[in-house]
Amino acid sequence: MLRAALDVARRALPKYSHRFSPKKFTQHQLFACLVLKEFLQLDYRGLEALLAENASLRDVLGLATAPDYSTVARASRRLLLSSRVQRLLDQTLRRARVLRKLKRVQLAAIDCSGFEAHRVSHYFVRRRARDGKTTGKWHTTTYRRFPKIALVCDCHSHLILSATTHQGPAPDFDCWDATVDQARRRLRINKLLADAGFDAEWIHQAARIVYGMRTLIPAKHGRPTDKPPRGYFRRRMARRFDRKTYRQRAQVETVFSMLKRRLGSAVNAHHYWSQCRALLLKAITHNLMILRPPTGFQQSPLVAVLKSGASAAGKRLLSSWSKTLSSTNSVSGEGLCCGLLARVCRPAAHRLVVKTLRREPPGGVLLPGSRCRRARRAPCEGTMPRMDAHAAWRW
């Protein structure tokens, strides 16, 4: 993820902020440090201690020494301005298109959510009163203002397409125009989903006329009544509402859950603009976490090639055999099953597998025309009966 952050910063930010800057750390390195701080939910002093003790992280970032906490704090004020954050989001989406994780957006969803502006304990928020008429009873301490972020996300990939920040409590549709305008400038959106907080006739008209996208918003704003809602599009939503497609609006709630579970539900900032920068950094870090390469168990490349050309019936058989191959964890097991797997593949995939195996023949199976010098190999061991090479291939 740090390498992805460095690549995004190199394409969006200049190397140094000024030609007379000290040039001790580049802006790319400082931005990657900010992403690391947000990913591990550290403060600035904790980030400095982590980089000072971990030489491998400094090698990935290209740092000779760990930057001081004040250096990273001042860099956040400069790098997380609104215009630079928009360029950084542009580059994360460009990288997603290069990695084929983002194509044309068929369904997008918009919503707002508030974050905590403090890190107090739940007992402090809900505690017993010691004096007065409520002695011995539980009462709740409320907070009047909190930071709020509005997101437009892709329902398929969970990537954030645009993000705007403001202060709550406030109506959701106040930030609709700026958020949708950013997303539309980056990608073409076919249909936009929203909840009843965005139910307004002018939103339907602006989405269709200005941005060229369809909207799906339930017409539930206002007091309950039996009369049809006013406005052409709101009345149309009340009469013909696609509930099956609208269920995908829950994906934006999933994105907020990912943000709050992985990166924390509170912002480590006190002032308004610092809270805005912290929320925008969460959005960029979320995209970088999706773009990082997968870790863990990787499927056998031979089984992946065979599955790409297998029929529907063959894929079910290949899924069971892939579990067997992963349990054996040997190339000989793949060679043993190649005859059976090739039978359920289309001819194009069959020729590709034969070409691959002849170039790198698996252990225990000797294919005709292979370049291996050893004429005889040990028989394959697996779940199938023992047989010689040519018999296994014919079978």
PEDAPE-V577914 format. One record per run of one state. SS is the DSSP state (H for helix, E for strand, - for the rest). FROM is the first residue (numbers start at 1). LEN is the number of residues. If there is no record, write none. Layout:
ss=<SS SS>
from=<FROM FROM>
len=<LEN LEN>
This chain:
ss=<- H - H - H - H - H - H - E - E - H E - E - E - E - E - H - E - H - H - E - H - H - E - H - H E - H - H - E - H - H ->
from=<1 2 13 27 41 44 54 55 62 69 80 82 99 105 115 116 117 122 126 130 135 136 138 141 146 155 160 169 172 187 189 195 196 199 201 210 214 218 232 240 243 263 266 267 272 292 301 310 311 312 329 331 344 345 346 347 360 389 395>
len=<1 11 14 14 3 10 1 7 7 11 2 17 6 10 1 1 5 4 4 5 1 2 3 5 9 5 9 3 15 2 6 1 3 2 9 4 4 14 8 3 20 3 1 5 20 9 9 1 1 17 2 13 1 1 1 13 29 6 1>
